[in-house]
Every structure is written in C-alpha cells, then in structure tokens.
Amino acid sequence: MTENRAEYRKAAPDAYMAMLALGAAVQHGRLEHSLIELVKMCVLQINGCAYCLGMHSKDARAAGESEQRLNLLTAWREAPFYTGRERAALDWAASVTLAAIGGVPDALYQEVRAQFDERSIVELTLAIIAINGWRPGRRFSPRGRPLHGTTRLSRYRILSAMRREFGGRHVSRK
C-alpha cells in the first residue's frame, strides 16, 4: 500500500473542503447512488487501492449491490448482470481514469450520450474525477507504464485500454 504523503485536511484545508463538497454534490445529483458506487469500485480497481476498495465495497452493498455483481465487476464487459446504462458508465469511468494513456474516444462519448443526458454525463465525470482525486500518486505513470506495486488487474486494465485506443494492435505486456 502506498503511504499517505500528505495530511490533506491540515496542509490545504480549503482544497480539502472543496473535495468534500465535490463528493457531496455528486452524491446529491441525479445519478443513482448504486451507479455511483459501481463507478467508484471500477476506478478503484484500476488504481489498485485495497483500502479504498474495502471501504467502497461496503458502501456499494449498503446501496443494494449484490455480492455477485461486485465480485464480477472486474469482468463487467463479459458478465450479463449489468445494464446498458451501467456498462456505458463503467466504460466511461475506465476511459476517464486512463485518459492520460490515450484520451477518451469520441465513439465512447456517443455511447455514453445515448444513455445519459448532458447533466448526468457531467455528474458522472465529476464522480470519476472525485474518486481519482482521493488517490494521488496513482499506481501507473502518465504514459501508462505500470509502476512498482501495480496490481495485475491494473496492468490488465491499462493494457486493455491501450489496445482499445490503438485499434486492437498488439501492445506489449512488458
């Protein structure tokens, strides 16, 4: 686990309060609470944060998520338990989280736009930004190279995103 590098509340109390306010705004927006929790879990799986996954899996269960859906979240593309709306949100979450690798494709935006109105897309994107903001020093570099401590799942998701971005051409696992 990566050590906490700064005590946010003390070092930058105004910025810390702004992050809390962003989280509250997302929670009080139009998006279903269960969808927000699924998105958070997806982002945290990419970032490889065990502590955060444990905390947010409890929140997801409290929001009504089943063990089966939580257990299969890493394979949401293949699992039959997610709606088109949830799939679009999860794909958006992965792409926004990994945007430094290759951006967010226009085709994906169109898929998301078919499931969400403009306000909901903004709220969804801010939910992704908020959960990523609590995890500084993410486990991969801006160029997508896994860093020490990156989980196998994170490396898989990074490579999958790179393959999608580069049209399925071979991307080395090294």
C-alpha positions in Angstrom: 0.0 0.0 0.0 1.3 3.5 -0.8 1.7 5.6 2.3 -0.3 8.8 2.6 2.1 11.5 1.5 0.3 14.5 3.0 -2.4 15.2 5.5 -4.8 17.0 3.2 -7.0 18.4 5.9 -4.1 20.2 7.6 -2.0 21.1 4.6 -4.7 22.6 2.4 -8.0 22.9 4.3 -9.8 24.9 1.7 -8.9 22.5 -1.1 -9.8 19.6 1.2 -13.2 21.1 1.9 -13.7 21.7 -1.9 -13.1 17.9 -2.5 -15.6 17.1 0.2 -18.1 19.5 -1.4 -17.5 17.9 -4.9 -18.2 14.5 -3.4 -21.4 15.8 -1.7 -22.5 17.4 -4.9 -22.1 14.2 -6.8 -24.0 12.2 -4.1 -26.9 14.7 -4.3 -27.0 14.8 -8.1 -29.4 12.9 -10.4 -27.3 9.7 -10.7 -28.4 6.6 -8.8 -26.4 6.0 -5.7 -25.8 2.4 -6.7 -24.4 3.5 -10.1 -22.0 6.0 -8.4 -20.8 3.2 -6.1 -20.2 0.8 -9.1 -18.2 3.6 -10.9 -16.1 4.2 -7.8 -15.4 0.5 -7.5 -14.3 0.3 -11.1 -12.0 3.3 -10.7 -10.5 1.9 -7.5 -9.9 -1.5 -9.2 -8.0 0.3 -11.9 -6.0 2.3 -9.4 -5.3 -0.7 -7.2 -6.2 0.7 -3.8 -7.2 -2.2 -1.4 -8.1 0.1 1.4 -10.5 2.2 -0.7 -12.0 -1.0 -2.4 -12.8 -2.4 1.1 -14.4 0.9 2.2 -16.4 1.4 -1.0 -17.5 -2.2 -1.4 -19.3 -1.8 2.0 -20.9 1.4 0.6 -21.9 -0.4 -2.6 -23.5 -3.2 -0.6 -25.4 -0.7 1.5 -26.6 0.9 -1.8 -28.1 -2.5 -2.7 -25.4 -4.1 -4.8 -25.2 -7.9 -4.8 -22.1 -9.9 -4.0 -22.3 -11.4 -7.4 -22.3 -8.1 -9.2 -19.4 -6.8 -7.0 -17.4 -10.0 -7.5 -17.8 -9.9 -11.3 -17.2 -6.1 -11.7 -13.7 -6.8 -13.0 -15.3 -8.6 -15.9 -18.3 -6.3 -16.4 -17.9 -6.4 -20.2 -18.5 -10.2 -20.2 -20.9 -10.5 -17.3 -24.6 -10.4 -18.1 -25.6 -8.7 -14.9 -25.0 -5.0 -15.9 -27.4 -2.8 -17.8 -26.5 -0.8 -20.9 -26.5 2.3 -18.8 -24.1 0.7 -16.2 -21.9 -0.6 -19.0 -21.6 2.9 -20.5 -20.8 4.4 -17.1 -18.2 1.8 -16.3 -16.6 2.2 -19.7 -16.6 6.0 -19.3 -15.1 5.5 -15.8 -12.2 3.4 -17.2 -11.6 5.8 -20.1 -11.6 9.0 -18.0 -9.4 7.3 -15.3 -6.9 6.2 -18.0 -7.3 9.3 -20.2 -3.6 10.1 -19.9 -2.9 7.0 -21.9 -4.9 8.0 -24.9 -7.8 10.2 -24.2 -11.5 9.4 -24.2 -12.7 8.2 -27.6 -15.5 10.1 -29.4 -17.3 6.8 -30.1 -17.4 6.1 -26.4 -18.8 9.6 -25.7 -21.6 8.9 -28.2 -22.4 5.6 -26.4 -22.5 7.4 -23.0 -24.6 10.2 -24.6 -27.2 7.6 -25.7 -27.6 6.5 -22.0 -27.2 9.8 -20.1 -28.3 13.4 -20.6 -25.7 16.2 -20.5 -26.1 17.0 -16.8 -25.8 13.3 -15.9 -22.6 13.0 -18.0 -21.1 15.9 -16.2 -22.1 14.4 -12.8 -20.7 11.0 -13.8 -17.4 12.6 -15.0 -17.1 14.6 -11.7 -17.8 11.4 -9.7 -14.9 9.8 -11.5 -12.7 12.8 -11.0 -13.6 13.0 -7.3 -12.7 9.3 -6.6 -9.5 9.6 -8.6 -8.6 12.9 -6.7 -8.5 11.0 -3.4 -5.9 8.6 -4.8 -2.8 10.8 -5.6 0.2 9.0 -6.9 -1.9 6.5 -8.8 -0.2 3.2 -9.5 0.6 4.0 -13.1 2.6 6.7 -14.8 1.1 9.2 -17.2 2.4 7.2 -20.1 0.7 4.1 -18.9 3.8 2.3 -17.7 2.9 0.2 -14.6 4.9 1.3 -11.6 6.1 -0.8 -8.7 3.2 -2.1 -6.8 0.7 -2.0 -9.6 -1.7 -4.9 -9.3 -2.1 -7.5 -12.1 -5.6 -6.3 -12.6 -4.5 -2.7 -13.0 -1.9 -3.7 -15.6 -4.6 -5.7 -17.4 -7.0 -2.8 -17.5 -4.2 -0.4 -18.6 -3.2 -2.8 -21.4 -6.9 -3.3 -22.4 -7.4 0.4 -22.6 -4.3 0.8 -24.7 -5.4 -2.0 -27.1 -8.8 -0.3 -27.5 -7.2 3.0 -28.1 -4.8 1.6 -30.7 -7.4 -0.4 -32.5 -6.5 -3.8 -31.2 -2.9 -3.7 -32.3 -0.5 -5.7 -30.2 0.6 -3.9 -27.0 3.5 -5.5 -25.2 2.9 -6.7 -21.6 6.4 -5.5 -20.7 
